[in-house]
Amino acid sequence: MLKIFAVSILLLGISFPAFSNPSRCGSPDEIDKYLELQFNEQKTWVGLSEVSKEEQQLTYIYENPKNGSWTIAFYSLKDHQTCILMMGQSSTHIGTKPKGSKS
């Protein structure tokens, strides 16, 4: 299911916000502060993935529960940078957990 989600993100394209840093990357504190001040979004989900044998990253989902806006960002454990991948609006929780989830 996650693979299908990732592929659909790539096929639909990637959209970035108007962000002062042209690369859409910064320190974790900079990205957290930007998303809090601009969109009132907080981290609500984190997952660990292996990019290669030498690199792992954390994927974060930030959300604003009042207006439904959301952001997906990646934190490189190698480079110690967080980069915004995608942003959107009108999100909703579907209320189900995947089988075998640890929460």
C-alpha atoms as one frame of an Amber mdcrd trajectory, in Angstrom:
protein
   0.000   0.000   0.000   2.807   2.429   0.900   4.558   1.636  -2.393   1.379
   2.464  -4.294   1.117   5.757  -2.385   4.747   6.646  -3.156   4.365   5.813
  -6.845   1.150   7.822  -7.108   2.914  10.822  -5.546   5.637  10.595  -8.186
   3.155  10.181 -11.035   0.980  13.087  -9.908   3.926  15.426  -9.570   5.528
  17.284  -6.738   4.397  20.736  -5.659   6.372  23.044  -3.411   5.263  26.015
  -1.346   6.525  29.545  -1.708   9.510  28.994   0.565  12.396  31.396   1.039
  15.008  28.639   0.599  15.117  27.736  -3.122  16.022  24.101  -2.406  13.054
  23.662   0.005  15.508  22.235   2.531  16.820  23.452   5.853  17.614  22.459
   9.369  14.849  20.496  11.118  14.196  23.506  13.370  13.872  25.867  10.379
  11.369  23.598   8.624   9.377  22.975  11.827   9.205  26.721  12.533   8.282
  27.586   8.927   5.421  25.067   8.815   4.173  26.153  12.240   4.211  29.877
  11.433   2.931  29.682   7.842   0.388  26.860   8.090  -0.011  26.069  11.805
   1.094  22.487  11.052   2.634  20.077  13.557   4.379  16.726  13.049   1.840
  13.946  13.477   3.560  10.940  11.896   7.119   9.697  11.401   8.541   6.638
   9.646  12.083   5.363   9.047  13.186   4.266   5.574  16.418   3.038   4.052
  17.420   5.052   0.984  20.555   2.972   0.403  22.933   0.820   2.448  24.678
   4.019   3.545  21.682   6.273   4.093  18.459   6.293   6.082  15.848   8.985
   6.311  12.873   9.913   8.421   9.654  10.788   6.645   7.403  13.234   8.478
   3.796  14.193   7.948   2.798  17.569   9.355  -0.877  18.423   9.720  -3.205
  21.228  10.676  -6.332  19.485  12.014  -8.439  22.647  11.848  -8.121  23.345
   8.124  -6.860  19.978   6.812  -3.580  21.250   5.357  -0.667  18.801   5.308
   3.012  18.583   4.381   5.305  15.627   3.709   8.989  16.189   4.485  12.090
  14.015   4.630  14.963  14.256   7.109  18.302  12.805   5.974  20.164  11.130
   8.825  23.310  11.469   6.687  23.032  15.165   5.756  21.045  16.339   8.810
  18.719  18.355   6.563  14.931  18.317   6.257  13.431  18.812   2.804   9.809
  19.513   1.939   8.513  17.125  -0.695   4.849  17.949  -1.035   2.045  20.017
   0.482  -1.705  19.881   0.179  -5.071  20.553   1.723  -8.380  18.907   2.522
  -6.954  15.890   4.347  -8.908  13.548   6.561  -8.002  10.526   8.652  -9.657
   7.349   7.408  -9.762   5.767  10.848  -8.123   2.438  10.073  -4.745   1.029
  11.030  -2.769  -1.259   8.737  -2.535  -4.868   9.917   0.538  -5.289  12.090
   0.917  -1.580  12.935   2.823  -0.797  16.117   0.582   1.927  17.502
